[in-house]
Amino acid sequence: MSARQLEGRGPLAAALGAAVDWLVEPAAAAPEAPPAEVVIEQLDERPVVAVVGVRPRCGATVVARALAAELATRDPGGAAAVTAPHTGGGSVPLGLPAAARLARTLAPVSGGTSRACGRLCLVPAADAVRLADATRYLAPLVLDVSDPQEAPAAAAVAGAVVLVGGRGVEPALAELVAESLARVGPEPVIAWSRDSGEQRARQAVHLPDARMGARLALAGREPRGDLGRAIQRLTDLCAKPLGERSAPQASWKTTDAAR
């Protein structure tokens, strides 16, 4: 018996009719939910900086590690990679957890020889292109160039170049090397220690001679005080896009610390 036939036969029949209609007639279909939005997170490309010494024992390693430690503090991952001539032997300061994780991640690139040191992951000298590709979306990378013959290849890979000259280096020589590196990479920021009144059309900014700050840098930690503030300014220059780094470059007074 249909629900229509039950109509007019009393309250019970009306209730049965309503129940039959509910059971037999399909419920209205619920509106389709809009498709979920697919959010693709864009990974940030990390900076690659080449630090080149005009000559050995000019303090380039101090600058490279101080710069890398400062970059690490600004990076969401909390660590940075820096090349080192050798990491084996001797005592290496205890690395922070973020640097230890980065060292494990870069183990295939370094052959298992990368080690954590403070905020830094020390990677033995390797193919700059391969290392830059491995760290591009992981952590900042600082190439500590100890061999002048490797400087052009490092400059070609880097987004910023810092040229360091220690005491006794002629400004003309630093300028000549800078012009040579600018042919294959970005125009270098010059860091040199000669303390003279001659500005040579470049803004004079001096790194103070701070032995404790140099030790902190070599241990993979950011230096404090005046040296730390100077490294922060240097980091600001290196972190700018290429088109914004056309301002007068800085000359830097490096520490006495050996490479």
Secondary structure as UniProt FT lines:
FT   HELIX           3..6
FT   TURN            7..8
FT   HELIX           11..24
FT   STRAND          48..53
FT   TURN            56..57
FT   HELIX           60..74
FT   TURN            76..77
FT   STRAND          80..84
FT   HELIX           97..105
FT   HELIX           107..110
FT   TURN            111..112
FT   STRAND          115..118
FT   STRAND          120..124
FT   HELIX           128..135
FT   TURN            136..138
FT   STRAND          141..145
FT   HELIX           148..150
FT   HELIX           151..157
FT   STRAND          160..165
FT   TURN            167..168
FT   HELIX           171..182
FT   TURN            183..184
FT   STRAND          189..192
FT   TURN            200..201
FT   STRAND          203..204
FT   HELIX           211..218
FT   TURN            219..220
FT   HELIX           225..239
FT   HELIX           242..244
FT   STRAND          250..251
//
